[in-house]
Amino acid sequence: SPVPISPCAGGENVQWSTAMAVSLDYVAEESEFRPKAELKLVYDESGIAGHFRVDDRYVIGIAKHDQDPTWHDSCVECFLHTEGDPRYFNFEFGCTGNLRPYHIENYRTGKYDVVPREGLEMIKRRSSLPDRVFPEIEDPIRWSLGFFIPWDFFRKYSVLGPEVPSGRRWRGNFYKCAEHSSHPHWLTWAKMSQPEFHAPKEFGDIVFE
């Protein structure tokens, strides 16, 4: 059932105490380094909140602004396909808190919309890392990224109705990657048959219990 949430609350907040963590265990592409990453999700009548926790190394964060190529940095990503929408959202969070959100029909053919500034500003984020991470942090480090997306965002840019989606089923996948780190890697929550993040047919089920 819905629980009251505090947007972008840290991992110690009581709202996460009953939330089950999912691990990003599948390797999309083989690499020398494999961090440990997990995600918790909660929701209430205001929106959906998430908390990524990553035990990492070789962490880099040089994106300066929202809509910069966050996947070059150490990042976590949340792809969500709302029920009834022919398109899906990708929310790509750089480790420093920068965000790159798109609304996508087919990424490879260029059929997508960049979420405009007013929509991007509806999404709250909080990182445990500073605004810039350079040079790379080679030693082991645990970092976290919290986010909050209000239902009004999905109502504005998707097909969500006025009701909270309790009991409904969305689709999605979650990722951890770092393309321009000295040790690039690509991890996923839902297993994929090929190394392709933009594959909505292979998304896993997300049920609002």
Order of alpha helices (4+ residues) and beta strands (2+ residues): beta-beta-beta-beta-beta-beta-beta-beta-beta-alpha-beta-beta-beta-alpha-beta-beta-beta
